[in-house]
C-alpha cells in the first residue's frame, strides 16, 4: 500500500483532479426497478389509506430540462464558454 501524500503534493493532486464542469452537472443515483402498468389500475398494495400511491412507489419524473443556464449559473458558465478557446483568451 502506498503511503498517503501530505502537504503540497496532496494539495496539488486535488487541484490537478479538479474539473470546473463538474460543478454544474447533476449526477443522480439510479432508483429502484420499476413496474409499469398500462391501461390498468394500480394493485391495492401500491395504494395507501387515502387511495394515493405509497411513497415507495413514487418515482422521479421523466422531465427533460433543455435550458443551458439558470440565474445562478449564467455568469460562471458564460465565462467558461467564452474563455475555453485560446483565441478568446489572447488579446
Biopython code that builds the backbone (N, CA, C, O; Angstrom):
import numpy as np
from Bio.PDB.StructureBuilder import StructureBuilder

atoms = [
    (1, "UNK", "N", (0.850, -1.178, 0.000)),
    (1, "UNK", "CA", (0.000, 0.000, 0.000)),
    (1, "UNK", "C", (0.897, 1.242, 0.000)),
    (1, "UNK", "O", (1.848, 1.324, 0.777)),
    (2, "UNK", "N", (0.599, 2.182, -0.849)),
    (2, "UNK", "CA", (1.407, 3.394, -0.961)),
    (2, "UNK", "C", (1.101, 4.317, 0.220)),
    (2, "UNK", "O", (-0.046, 4.407, 0.658)),
    (3, "UNK", "N", (2.108, 4.992, 0.727)),
    (3, "UNK", "CA", (1.862, 5.919, 1.837)),
    (3, "UNK", "C", (1.045, 7.120, 1.361)),
    (3, "UNK", "O", (1.122, 7.516, 0.198)),
    (4, "UNK", "N", (0.269, 7.690, 2.272)),
    (4, "UNK", "CA", (-0.560, 8.844, 1.938)),
    (4, "UNK", "C", (0.320, 10.054, 1.673)),
    (4, "UNK", "O", (1.304, 10.297, 2.373)),
    (5, "UNK", "N", (-0.049, 10.791, 0.665)),
    (5, "UNK", "CA", (0.711, 12.005, 0.352)),
    (5, "UNK", "C", (0.273, 13.121, 1.286)),
    (5, "UNK", "O", (-0.886, 13.192, 1.694)),
    (6, "UNK", "N", (1.196, 13.969, 1.610)),
    (6, "UNK", "CA", (0.885, 15.042, 2.552)),
    (6, "UNK", "C", (1.412, 16.361, 2.013)),
    (6, "UNK", "O", (2.240, 16.405, 1.104)),
    (7, "UNK", "N", (0.904, 17.427, 2.602)),
    (7, "UNK", "CA", (1.412, 18.748, 2.305)),
    (7, "UNK", "C", (1.077, 19.219, 0.899)),
    (7, "UNK", "O", (-0.043, 19.058, 0.416)),
    (8, "UNK", "N", (2.074, 19.802, 0.263)),
    (8, "UNK", "CA", (1.892, 20.420, -1.048)),
    (8, "UNK", "C", (1.498, 19.401, -2.111)),
    (8, "UNK", "O", (0.698, 19.715, -2.992)),
    (9, "UNK", "N", (2.037, 18.206, -2.049)),
    (9, "UNK", "CA", (1.751, 17.190, -3.068)),
    (9, "UNK", "C", (0.278, 16.786, -3.021)),
    (9, "UNK", "O", (-0.348, 16.635, -4.070)),
    (10, "UNK", "N", (-0.282, 16.609, -1.836)),
    (10, "UNK", "CA", (-1.691, 16.265, -1.705)),
    (10, "UNK", "C", (-2.569, 17.409, -2.220)),
    (10, "UNK", "O", (-3.576, 17.171, -2.887)),
    (11, "UNK", "N", (-2.193, 18.628, -1.913)),
    (11, "UNK", "CA", (-2.934, 19.796, -2.389)),
    (11, "UNK", "C", (-2.877, 19.875, -3.912)),
    (11, "UNK", "O", (-3.881, 20.162, -4.564)),
    (12, "UNK", "N", (-1.709, 19.622, -4.468)),
    (12, "UNK", "CA", (-1.548, 19.671, -5.919)),
    (12, "UNK", "C", (-2.365, 18.575, -6.602)),
    (12, "UNK", "O", (-2.948, 18.814, -7.659)),
    (13, "UNK", "N", (-2.415, 17.380, -6.017)),
    (13, "UNK", "CA", (-3.205, 16.290, -6.590)),
    (13, "UNK", "C", (-4.684, 16.662, -6.641)),
    (13, "UNK", "O", (-5.359, 16.376, -7.629)),
    (14, "UNK", "N", (-5.190, 17.294, -5.591)),
    (14, "UNK", "CA", (-6.586, 17.727, -5.582)),
    (14, "UNK", "C", (-6.827, 18.798, -6.645)),
    (14, "UNK", "O", (-7.851, 18.782, -7.328)),
    (15, "UNK", "N", (-5.890, 19.716, -6.781)),
    (15, "UNK", "CA", (-6.018, 20.786, -7.768)),
    (15, "UNK", "C", (-5.967, 20.221, -9.182)),
    (15, "UNK", "O", (-6.733, 20.654, -10.044)),
    (16, "UNK", "N", (-5.088, 19.273, -9.432)),
    (16, "UNK", "CA", (-4.960, 18.686, -10.761)),
    (16, "UNK", "C", (-6.204, 17.876, -11.142)),
    (16, "UNK", "O", (-6.546, 17.798, -12.322)),
    (17, "UNK", "N", (-6.877, 17.279, -10.175)),
    (17, "UNK", "CA", (-8.058, 16.463, -10.446)),
    (17, "UNK", "C", (-9.338, 17.302, -10.535)),
    (17, "UNK", "O", (-10.391, 16.776, -10.896)),
    (18, "UNK", "N", (-9.264, 18.586, -10.214)),
    (18, "UNK", "CA", (-10.446, 19.452, -10.206)),
    (18, "UNK", "C", (-10.943, 19.692, -11.624)),
    (18, "UNK", "O", (-10.148, 19.904, -12.539)),
    (19, "UNK", "N", (-12.263, 19.657, -11.804)),
    (19, "UNK", "CA", (-12.883, 19.891, -13.095)),
    (19, "UNK", "C", (-14.012, 20.894, -12.888)),
    (19, "UNK", "O", (-14.947, 20.622, -12.135)),
    (20, "UNK", "N", (-13.938, 22.043, -13.541)),
    (20, "UNK", "CA", (-14.929, 23.098, -13.362)),
    (20, "UNK", "C", (-16.310, 22.632, -13.809)),
    (20, "UNK", "O", (-17.312, 22.971, -13.178)),
    (21, "UNK", "N", (-16.373, 21.870, -14.874)),
    (21, "UNK", "CA", (-17.669, 21.434, -15.397)),
    (21, "UNK", "C", (-18.406, 20.526, -14.425)),
    (21, "UNK", "O", (-19.632, 20.429, -14.488)),
    (22, "UNK", "N", (-17.692, 19.862, -13.533)),
    (22, "UNK", "CA", (-18.364, 19.008, -12.554)),
    (22, "UNK", "C", (-19.177, 19.822, -11.552)),
    (22, "UNK", "O", (-20.066, 19.279, -10.896)),
    (23, "UNK", "N", (-18.888, 21.108, -11.425)),
    (23, "UNK", "CA", (-19.669, 21.961, -10.529)),
    (23, "UNK", "C", (-21.091, 22.166, -11.043)),
    (23, "UNK", "O", (-22.004, 22.423, -10.258)),
    (24, "UNK", "N", (-21.284, 22.053, -12.361)),
    (24, "UNK", "CA", (-22.560, 22.391, -12.962)),
    (24, "UNK", "C", (-23.337, 21.187, -13.463)),
    (24, "UNK", "O", (-24.410, 21.359, -14.042)),
    (25, "UNK", "N", (-22.846, 19.996, -13.266)),
    (25, "UNK", "CA", (-23.566, 18.822, -13.745)),
    (25, "UNK", "C", (-24.179, 18.076, -12.571)),
    (25, "UNK", "O", (-23.624, 18.050, -11.472)),
    (26, "UNK", "N", (-25.331, 17.470, -12.824)),
    (26, "UNK", "CA", (-26.023, 16.717, -11.787)),
    (26, "UNK", "C", (-25.831, 15.228, -12.049)),
    (26, "UNK", "O", (-26.006, 14.752, -13.171)),
    (27, "UNK", "N", (-25.477, 14.522, -11.020)),
    (27, "UNK", "CA", (-25.337, 13.084, -11.112)),
    (27, "UNK", "C", (-26.297, 12.462, -10.103)),
    (27, "UNK", "O", (-26.177, 12.684, -8.898)),
    (28, "UNK", "N", (-27.245, 11.687, -10.606)),
    (28, "UNK", "CA", (-28.222, 11.051, -9.733)),
    (28, "UNK", "C", (-27.965, 9.558, -9.669)),
    (28, "UNK", "O", (-27.564, 8.933, -10.651)),
    (29, "UNK", "N", (-28.202, 9.013, -8.515)),
    (29, "UNK", "CA", (-28.084, 7.573, -8.346)),
    (29, "UNK", "C", (-29.288, 6.905, -9.010)),
    (29, "UNK", "O", (-30.394, 7.443, -8.951)),
    (30, "UNK", "N", (-29.099, 5.765, -9.630)),
    (30, "UNK", "CA", (-30.255, 5.088, -10.224)),
    (30, "UNK", "C", (-31.221, 4.621, -9.143)),
    (30, "UNK", "O", (-30.810, 4.173, -8.073)),
    (31, "UNK", "N", (-32.491, 4.733, -9.436)),
    (31, "UNK", "CA", (-33.512, 4.356, -8.470)),
    (31, "UNK", "C", (-33.810, 2.871, -8.513)),
    (31, "UNK", "O", (-33.157, 2.112, -9.229)),
    (32, "UNK", "N", (-34.805, 2.465, -7.740)),
    (32, "UNK", "CA", (-35.172, 1.042, -7.719)),
    (32, "UNK", "C", (-35.822, 0.641, -9.048)),
    (32, "UNK", "O", (-36.278, 1.508, -9.794)),
    (33, "UNK", "N", (-35.869, -0.651, -9.349)),
    (33, "UNK", "CA", (-36.527, -1.081, -10.587)),
    (33, "UNK", "C", (-38.017, -0.753, -10.546)),
    (33, "UNK", "O", (-38.629, -0.721, -9.478)),
    (34, "UNK", "N", (-38.587, -0.513, -11.716)),
    (34, "UNK", "CA", (-39.981, -0.106, -11.796)),
    (34, "UNK", "C", (-40.829, -1.178, -12.472)),
    (34, "UNK", "O", (-40.342, -1.969, -13.280)),
    (35, "UNK", "N", (-42.115, -1.179, -12.117)),
    (35, "UNK", "CA", (-43.100, -1.998, -12.805)),
    (35, "UNK", "C", (-44.085, -1.041, -13.457)),
    (35, "UNK", "O", (-44.621, -0.151, -12.797)),
    (36, "UNK", "N", (-44.322, -1.219, -14.733)),
    (36, "UNK", "CA", (-45.200, -0.318, -15.471)),
    (36, "UNK", "C", (-46.548, -0.998, -15.689)),
    (36, "UNK", "O", (-46.612, -2.142, -16.137)),
    (37, "UNK", "N", (-47.628, -0.276, -15.365)),
    (37, "UNK", "CA", (-48.982, -0.774, -15.563)),
    (37, "UNK", "C", (-49.643, 0.095, -16.629)),
    (37, "UNK", "O", (-49.913, 1.272, -16.390)),
    (38, "UNK", "N", (-49.903, -0.478, -17.799)),
    (38, "UNK", "CA", (-50.553, 0.255, -18.883)),
    (38, "UNK", "C", (-52.031, -0.100, -18.937)),
    (38, "UNK", "O", (-52.402, -1.273, -18.970)),
    (39, "UNK", "N", (-52.866, 0.931, -18.945)),
    (39, "UNK", "CA", (-54.320, 0.770, -19.067)),
    (39, "UNK", "C", (-54.921, -0.162, -18.018)),
    (39, "UNK", "O", (-55.895, -0.860, -18.295)),
    (40, "UNK", "N", (-54.353, -0.176, -16.833)),
    (40, "UNK", "CA", (-54.942, -0.928, -15.738)),
    (40, "UNK", "C", (-54.687, -0.182, -14.441)),
    (40, "UNK", "O", (-53.736, 0.592, -14.339)),
    (41, "UNK", "N", (-55.520, -0.412, -13.471)),
    (41, "UNK", "CA", (-55.383, 0.255, -12.182)),
    (41, "UNK", "C", (-54.179, -0.301, -11.424)),
    (41, "UNK", "O", (-53.736, -1.425, -11.657)),
    (42, "UNK", "N", (-53.668, 0.519, -10.513)),
    (42, "UNK", "CA", (-52.572, 0.048, -9.669)),
    (42, "UNK", "C", (-53.085, -1.038, -8.728)),
    (42, "UNK", "O", (-54.238, -0.979, -8.300)),
    (43, "UNK", "N", (-52.263, -2.020, -8.398)),
    (43, "UNK", "CA", (-52.688, -3.042, -7.433)),
    (43, "UNK", "C", (-52.956, -2.405, -6.066)),
    (43, "UNK", "O", (-52.350, -1.385, -5.737)),
    (44, "UNK", "N", (-53.850, -2.986, -5.270)),
    (44, "UNK", "CA", (-54.193, -2.403, -3.958)),
    (44, "UNK", "C", (-52.997, -2.250, -3.032)),
    (44, "UNK", "O", (-52.987, -1.333, -2.211)),
    (45, "UNK", "N", (-51.980, -3.115, -3.131)),
    (45, "UNK", "CA", (-50.817, -2.989, -2.236)),
    (45, "UNK", "C", (-49.943, -1.786, -2.584)),
    (45, "UNK", "O", (-49.072, -1.418, -1.797)),
    (46, "UNK", "N", (-50.156, -1.166, -3.745)),
    (46, "UNK", "CA", (-49.421, 0.041, -4.130)),
    (46, "UNK", "C", (-50.082, 1.303, -3.571)),
    (46, "UNK", "O", (-49.460, 2.365, -3.562)),
    (47, "UNK", "N", (-51.317, 1.207, -3.109)),
    (47, "UNK", "CA", (-52.075, 2.369, -2.661)),
    (47, "UNK", "C", (-52.101, 2.457, -1.141)),
    (47, "UNK", "O", (-52.101, 1.445, -0.440)),
    (48, "UNK", "N", (-52.124, 3.711, -0.645)),
    (48, "UNK", "CA", (-52.192, 3.954, 0.789)),
    (48, "UNK", "C", (-53.633, 4.113, 1.253)),
    (48, "UNK", "O", (-54.571, 3.780, 0.527)),
    (49, "UNK", "N", (-53.801, 4.629, 2.479)),
    (49, "UNK", "CA", (-55.134, 4.797, 3.077)),
    (49, "UNK", "C", (-55.988, 5.798, 2.301)),
    (49, "UNK", "O", (-57.200, 5.616, 2.181)),
    (50, "UNK", "N", (-55.367, 6.852, 1.776)),
    (50, "UNK", "CA", (-56.112, 7.887, 1.076)),
    (50, "UNK", "C", (-56.259, 7.595, -0.419)),
    (50, "UNK", "O", (-56.609, 8.486, -1.193)),
    (51, "UNK", "N", (-55.991, 6.345, -0.827)),
    (51, "UNK", "CA", (-56.147, 5.892, -2.204)),
    (51, "UNK", "C", (-55.170, 6.576, -3.167)),
    (51, "UNK", "O", (-55.438, 6.681, -4.364)),
    (52, "UNK", "N", (-54.045, 7.034, -2.636)),
    (52, "UNK", "CA", (-52.966, 7.591, -3.453)),
    (52, "UNK", "C", (-51.787, 6.635, -3.382)),
    (52, "UNK", "O", (-51.668, 5.883, -2.415)),
    (53, "UNK", "N", (-50.900, 6.645, -4.396)),
    (53, "UNK", "CA", (-49.746, 5.728, -4.366)),
    (53, "UNK", "C", (-48.865, 5.968, -3.137)),
    (53, "UNK", "O", (-48.669, 7.106, -2.712)),
    (54, "UNK", "N", (-48.341, 4.882, -2.579)),
    (54, "UNK", "CA", (-47.450, 4.977, -1.427)),
    (54, "UNK", "C", (-46.138, 5.642, -1.847)),
    (54, "UNK", "O", (-45.774, 5.656, -3.023)),
    (55, "UNK", "N", (-45.449, 6.187, -0.861)),
    (55, "UNK", "CA", (-44.229, 6.941, -1.117)),
    (55, "UNK", "C", (-43.159, 6.100, -1.820)),
    (55, "UNK", "O", (-42.425, 6.620, -2.661)),
    (56, "UNK", "N", (-43.062, 4.822, -1.492)),
    (56, "UNK", "CA", (-42.027, 3.978, -2.096)),
    (56, "UNK", "C", (-42.329, 3.632, -3.554)),
    (56, "UNK", "O", (-41.481, 3.063, -4.241)),
    (57, "UNK", "N", (-43.539, 3.972, -4.036)),
    (57, "UNK", "CA", (-43.906, 3.700, -5.419)),
    (57, "UNK", "C", (-44.028, 4.968, -6.244)),
    (57, "UNK", "O", (-44.582, 4.935, -7.343)),
    (58, "UNK", "N", (-43.525, 6.083, -5.740)),
    (58, "UNK", "CA", (-43.494, 7.339, -6.488)),
    (58, "UNK", "C", (-42.063, 7.554, -6.950)),
    (58, "UNK", "O", (-41.139, 7.589, -6.137)),
    (59, "UNK", "N", (-41.883, 7.698, -8.246)),
    (59, "UNK", "CA", (-40.550, 7.823, -8.840)),
    (59, "UNK", "C", (-40.360, 9.217, -9.409)),
    (59, "UNK", "O", (-41.306, 9.997, -9.519)),
    (60, "UNK", "N", (-39.120, 9.515, -9.767)),
    (60, "UNK", "CA", (-38.842, 10.810, -10.372)),
    (60, "UNK", "C", (-39.482, 10.863, -11.753)),
    (60, "UNK", "O", (-39.703, 9.831, -12.387)),
    (61, "UNK", "N", (-39.771, 12.051, -12.202)),
    (61, "UNK", "CA", (-40.412, 12.225, -13.500)),
    (61, "UNK", "C", (-39.384, 12.071, -14.619)),
    (61, "UNK", "O", (-38.178, 12.030, -14.372)),
    (62, "UNK", "N", (-39.870, 11.990, -15.821)),
    (62, "UNK", "CA", (-39.003, 11.924, -16.992)),
    (62, "UNK", "C", (-38.822, 13.300, -17.614)),
    (62, "UNK", "O", (-38.578, 13.416, -18.814)),
    (63, "UNK", "N", (-38.941, 14.323, -16.811)),
    (63, "UNK", "CA", (-38.837, 15.691, -17.291)),
    (63, "UNK", "C", (-37.430, 15.960, -17.804)),
    (63, "UNK", "O", (-36.446, 15.591, -17.164)),
    (64, "UNK", "N", (-37.342, 16.604, -18.960)),
    (64, "UNK", "CA", (-36.062, 16.966, -19.549)),
    (64, "UNK", "C", (-35.960, 18.481, -19.547)),
    (64, "UNK", "O", (-36.842, 19.168, -20.062)),
    (65, "UNK", "N", (-34.891, 18.999, -18.972)),
    (65, "UNK", "CA", (-34.670, 20.443, -18.937)),
    (65, "UNK", "C", (-33.609, 20.767, -19.968)),
    (65, "UNK", "O", (-32.474, 20.301, -19.867)),
    (66, "UNK", "N", (-33.975, 21.567, -20.959)),
    (66, "UNK", "CA", (-33.046, 21.855, -22.045)),
    (66, "UNK", "C", (-32.388, 23.226, -21.918)),
    (66, "UNK", "O", (-31.596, 23.610, -22.779)),
    (67, "UNK", "N", (-32.697, 23.957, -20.875)),
    (67, "UNK", "CA", (-32.068, 25.264, -20.721)),
    (67, "UNK", "C", (-30.612, 25.092, -20.311)),
    (67, "UNK", "O", (-30.278, 24.209, -19.520)),
    (68, "UNK", "N", (-29.769, 25.929, -20.847)),
    (68, "UNK", "CA", (-28.338, 25.830, -20.573)),
    (68, "UNK", "C", (-27.971, 26.571, -19.293)),
    (68, "UNK", "O", (-27.062, 26.161, -18.571)),
    (69, "UNK", "N", (-28.669, 27.648, -19.017)),
    (69, "UNK", "CA", (-28.324, 28.495, -17.880)),
    (69, "UNK", "C", (-29.477, 28.593, -16.892)),
    (69, "UNK", "O", (-30.643, 28.433, -17.254)),
    (70, "UNK", "N", (-29.128, 28.860, -15.634)),
    (70, "UNK", "CA", (-30.097, 29.274, -14.626)),
    (70, "UNK", "C", (-29.635, 30.640, -14.130)),
    (70, "UNK", "O", (-28.614, 31.157, -14.583)),
    (71, "UNK", "N", (-30.369, 31.207, -13.223)),
    (71, "UNK", "CA", (-29.991, 32.525, -12.691)),
    (71, "UNK", "C", (-28.624, 32.458, -12.017)),
    (71, "UNK", "O", (-27.836, 33.398, -12.120)),
    (72, "UNK", "N", (-28.339, 31.356, -11.331)),
    (72, "UNK", "CA", (-27.102, 31.239, -10.568)),
    (72, "UNK", "C", (-25.907, 30.810, -11.415)),
    (72, "UNK", "O", (-24.766, 31.124, -11.076)),
    (73, "UNK", "N", (-26.152, 30.104, -12.498)),
    (73, "UNK", "CA", (-25.031, 29.576, -13.285)),
    (73, "UNK", "C", (-24.747, 30.376, -14.535)),
    (73, "UNK", "O", (-23.829, 30.027, -15.277)),
    (74, "UNK", "N", (-25.495, 31.438, -14.803)),
    (74, "UNK", "CA", (-25.297, 32.180, -16.047)),
    (74, "UNK", "C", (-23.889, 32.758, -16.151)),
    (74, "UNK", "O", (-23.195, 32.510, -17.137)),
    (75, "UNK", "N", (-23.463, 33.514, -15.165)),
    (75, "UNK", "CA", (-22.156, 34.175, -15.258)),
    (75, "UNK", "C", (-20.992, 33.178, -15.292)),
    (75, "UNK", "O", (-20.141, 33.301, -16.172)),
    (76, "UNK", "N", (-20.908, 32.193, -14.380)),
    (76, "UNK", "CA", (-19.780, 31.263, -14.466)),
    (76, "UNK", "C", (-19.775, 30.432, -15.752)),
    (76, "UNK", "O", (-18.716, 30.236, -16.350)),
    (77, "UNK", "N", (-20.919, 29.951, -16.178)),
    (77, "UNK", "CA", (-20.956, 29.144, -17.405)),
    (77, "UNK", "C", (-20.663, 29.979, -18.637)),
    (77, "UNK", "O", (-19.982, 29.523, -19.556)),
    (78, "UNK", "N", (-21.176, 31.196, -18.657)),
    (78, "UNK", "CA", (-20.926, 32.070, -19.795)),
    (78, "UNK", "C", (-19.431, 32.386, -19.897)),
    (78, "UNK", "O", (-18.857, 32.340, -20.985)),
    (79, "UNK", "N", (-18.815, 32.702, -18.779)),
    (79, "UNK", "CA", (-17.375, 32.973, -18.802)),
    (79, "UNK", "C", (-16.586, 31.730, -19.196)),
    (79, "UNK", "O", (-15.602, 31.829, -19.929)),
    (80, "UNK", "N", (-17.003, 30.571, -18.721)),
    (80, "UNK", "CA", (-16.348, 29.324, -19.087)),
    (80, "UNK", "C", (-16.440, 29.092, -20.597)),
    (80, "UNK", "O", (-15.459, 28.703, -21.230)),
    (81, "UNK", "N", (-17.613, 29.331, -21.166)),
    (81, "UNK", "CA", (-17.777, 29.156, -22.612)),
    (81, "UNK", "C", (-16.947, 30.169, -23.396)),
    (81, "UNK", "O", (-16.382, 29.831, -24.436)),
    (82, "UNK", "N", (-16.870, 31.387, -22.915)),
    (82, "UNK", "CA", (-16.136, 32.427, -23.640)),
    (82, "UNK", "C", (-14.636, 32.173, -23.650)),
    (82, "UNK", "O", (-13.975, 32.369, -24.669)),
    (83, "UNK", "N", (-14.095, 31.733, -22.502)),
    (83, "UNK", "CA", (-12.651, 31.650, -22.386)),
    (83, "UNK", "C", (-12.100, 30.226, -22.512)),
    (83, "UNK", "O", (-10.932, 29.997, -22.194)),
    (84, "UNK", "N", (-12.897, 29.280, -22.961)),
    (84, "UNK", "CA", (-12.354, 27.942, -23.132)),
    (84, "UNK", "C", (-11.631, 27.772, -24.455)),
    (84, "UNK", "O", (-10.968, 26.757, -24.668)),
    (85, "UNK", "N", (-11.744, 28.737, -25.340)),
    (85, "UNK", "CA", (-10.996, 28.720, -26.594)),
    (85, "UNK", "C", (-9.814, 29.679, -26.482)),
    (85, "UNK", "O", (-9.944, 30.777, -25.941)),
    (86, "UNK", "N", (-8.684, 29.266, -26.987)),
    (86, "UNK", "CA", (-7.455, 30.054, -26.870)),
    (86, "UNK", "C", (-7.597, 31.391, -27.574)),
    (86, "UNK", "O", (-7.066, 32.396, -27.101)),
    (87, "UNK", "N", (-8.301, 31.421, -28.694)),
    (87, "UNK", "CA", (-8.451, 32.664, -29.456)),
    (87, "UNK", "C", (-9.170, 33.747, -28.648)),
    (87, "UNK", "O", (-8.904, 34.934, -28.839)),
    (88, "UNK", "N", (-10.068, 33.359, -27.757)),
    (88, "UNK", "CA", (-10.792, 34.335, -26.948)),
    (88, "UNK", "C", (-10.003, 34.804, -25.735)),
    (88, "UNK", "O", (-10.319, 35.846, -25.161)),
    (89, "UNK", "N", (-8.985, 34.054, -25.335)),
    (89, "UNK", "CA", (-8.199, 34.430, -24.164)),
    (89, "UNK", "C", (-7.107, 35.420, -24.543)),
    (89, "UNK", "O", (-6.865, 36.386, -23.819)),
    (90, "UNK", "N", (-6.451, 35.188, -25.666)),
    (90, "UNK", "CA", (-5.338, 36.058, -26.103)),
    (90, "UNK", "C", (-5.893, 37.363, -26.657)),
    (90, "UNK", "O", (-6.941, 37.400, -27.301)),
    (91, "UNK", "N", (-5.156, 38.422, -26.384)),
    (91, "UNK", "CA", (-5.565, 39.743, -26.851)),
    (91, "UNK", "C", (-4.782, 40.131, -28.069)),
    (91, "UNK", "O", (-4.984, 41.217, -28.612)),
]
sb = StructureBuilder()
sb.init_structure("model")
sb.init_model(0)
sb.init_chain("A")
sb.init_seg("    ")
for serial, (resi, resn, name, xyz) in enumerate(atoms, 1):
    if name == "N":
        sb.init_residue(resn, " ", resi, " ")
    sb.init_atom(name, np.array(xyz, "f"), 0.0, 1.0, " ", f" {name:<3s}", serial, name[0])
structure = sb.get_structure()
